[in-house]
Amino acid sequence: MTVTLASLSQQTGLAVLDHLEQSVSIPVVDGLQAQGDLIVIPLPVVASSVRPWSDAGWSDAGWTDVPPEGVELLRGAAGGNPHTLVADPDTCRWTTDVSDSDGLAIGVFETSAVAYLLHPEHGATGCTPGAYVIRRQREREGHRARLVAD
């Protein structure tokens, strides 16, 4: 089934801006992807620095199922638009119960089917089945680093 920006927007009730082509098929990626001020990283890439808070391991890390209407991951720094994780029922779970030695992790999601990131201004991208870390992006200015503000 082809998923479009219009169908994700309708599923979540989150309107996208008029400049985006809503009939376009959402690209699905199995690697790194960025969307404004956040970045999606396959968990194996950063597994040495991202850990569950629970000493019992990932199975007790406060997971919640991602509902069809999605879960807001991050709202733009200027009080703006939300980044929303969207998935079909019973295919994706999400936790913020993680420790990240870099201090950038918002959370982790595991999905058994394609999951989507939707943003009213940036559109959407899909993530293949797997485990991913959602982190804030940072940029360098000389010797200083700052979080990307979307």
PLY file of the C-alpha trace (Angstrom):
ply
format ascii 1.0
element vertex 150
property float x
property float y
property float z
element edge 149
property int vertex1
property int vertex2
end_header
0.00 0.00 0.00
1.32 3.43 -0.93
1.26 5.93 1.92
0.98 9.58 0.95
1.37 12.78 2.89
-2.39 13.31 2.56
-3.22 9.89 4.05
-0.84 10.42 7.01
-2.26 13.86 7.59
-5.79 12.47 7.58
-4.83 9.57 9.89
-3.28 11.86 12.50
-5.47 14.93 12.11
-2.25 16.93 11.75
-2.48 19.38 8.85
0.57 19.96 6.68
1.45 23.25 5.06
0.03 24.05 1.64
3.42 24.24 -0.10
3.88 20.46 0.32
2.67 18.10 -2.41
0.20 15.92 -0.54
-0.20 13.22 -3.19
3.49 12.27 -3.08
4.44 8.79 -1.83
6.38 8.90 1.43
9.98 7.69 1.03
11.03 4.82 3.31
14.64 4.72 4.53
16.60 2.13 6.53
19.38 4.43 7.68
20.00 7.86 9.14
17.44 10.53 8.43
16.99 14.06 9.65
13.89 16.16 9.95
14.49 19.73 11.08
15.78 19.69 14.65
15.69 15.93 15.14
17.60 13.01 13.69
16.66 9.33 13.47
19.55 6.92 13.97
19.37 3.13 13.70
19.96 1.87 17.26
22.96 -0.35 16.34
24.86 2.77 15.23
24.69 4.34 18.71
24.02 1.31 20.95
27.26 1.86 22.87
26.06 5.28 24.08
22.29 4.74 24.43
21.01 2.55 27.28
17.65 1.89 28.93
17.17 3.54 32.32
15.79 0.28 33.67
18.50 -1.99 35.07
16.37 -4.93 33.93
16.99 -4.05 30.29
14.95 -2.95 27.29
11.93 -5.13 28.14
11.17 -3.00 31.22
12.07 0.40 29.77
8.59 1.97 29.96
7.42 1.13 26.44
4.09 2.42 25.13
2.40 1.49 21.88
2.30 4.18 19.21
-1.38 4.87 18.48
-2.63 5.31 14.87
-2.94 9.07 15.39
0.73 9.14 16.38
2.78 10.39 19.29
4.41 13.82 19.43
8.18 13.43 19.73
9.28 17.04 19.75
7.75 20.43 19.11
9.72 23.05 17.21
11.89 25.32 19.36
10.02 28.42 18.25
6.81 26.93 19.72
5.97 25.69 16.28
5.12 22.45 14.64
5.34 18.99 16.17
7.38 16.04 14.92
5.00 13.08 15.17
5.76 9.34 15.05
2.95 7.48 13.24
2.45 3.72 12.86
-0.23 1.14 12.23
-1.77 -0.44 15.36
0.33 -3.09 17.15
3.43 -2.49 15.00
5.44 0.13 16.89
6.36 0.93 20.46
8.13 3.94 21.94
9.97 4.86 25.15
11.62 7.96 26.55
13.12 5.85 29.34
16.67 5.95 27.93
20.06 7.28 28.88
22.29 8.84 26.24
25.89 9.69 27.09
25.68 12.58 24.59
22.51 13.94 26.23
20.67 14.21 22.91
18.22 11.27 22.96
14.52 12.01 23.07
13.67 8.32 23.01
13.78 5.02 21.15
11.21 3.26 19.00
10.99 -0.30 17.73
8.80 -1.11 14.77
7.83 -4.33 13.02
6.37 -2.46 10.03
7.14 0.86 8.39
6.72 3.76 10.84
6.54 7.39 9.74
7.76 10.74 10.99
5.36 13.54 10.10
5.97 17.27 10.37
3.60 19.94 9.03
6.45 21.94 7.47
8.92 19.20 6.44
6.48 16.54 5.26
7.12 12.90 6.14
9.63 10.08 5.90
9.30 6.38 6.65
11.53 4.07 8.70
11.87 0.40 7.78
11.26 -2.21 10.50
13.91 -2.05 13.22
14.97 -0.09 16.30
15.81 3.61 16.13
17.00 6.37 18.43
15.41 9.79 18.09
17.89 12.52 19.01
18.00 16.28 18.92
20.35 17.57 16.23
23.21 19.85 17.08
25.42 22.02 14.96
28.85 23.43 15.52
29.88 27.06 15.45
33.63 27.08 15.80
34.39 25.31 19.07
30.83 25.61 20.36
27.93 23.27 19.71
24.26 24.19 19.93
20.98 22.40 19.36
19.36 22.96 16.01
16.28 25.14 16.46
13.50 24.34 14.00
0 1
1 2
2 3
3 4
4 5
5 6
6 7
7 8
8 9
9 10
10 11
11 12
12 13
13 14
14 15
15 16
16 17
17 18
18 19
19 20
20 21
21 22
22 23
23 24
24 25
25 26
26 27
27 28
28 29
29 30
30 31
31 32
32 33
33 34
34 35
35 36
36 37
37 38
38 39
39 40
40 41
41 42
42 43
43 44
44 45
45 46
46 47
47 48
48 49
49 50
50 51
51 52
52 53
53 54
54 55
55 56
56 57
57 58
58 59
59 60
60 61
61 62
62 63
63 64
64 65
65 66
66 67
67 68
68 69
69 70
70 71
71 72
72 73
73 74
74 75
75 76
76 77
77 78
78 79
79 80
80 81
81 82
82 83
83 84
84 85
85 86
86 87
87 88
88 89
89 90
90 91
91 92
92 93
93 94
94 95
95 96
96 97
97 98
98 99
99 100
100 101
101 102
102 103
103 104
104 105
105 106
106 107
107 108
108 109
109 110
110 111
111 112
112 113
113 114
114 115
115 116
116 117
117 118
118 119
119 120
120 121
121 122
122 123
123 124
124 125
125 126
126 127
127 128
128 129
129 130
130 131
131 132
132 133
133 134
134 135
135 136
136 137
137 138
138 139
139 140
140 141
141 142
142 143
143 144
144 145
145 146
146 147
147 148
148 149
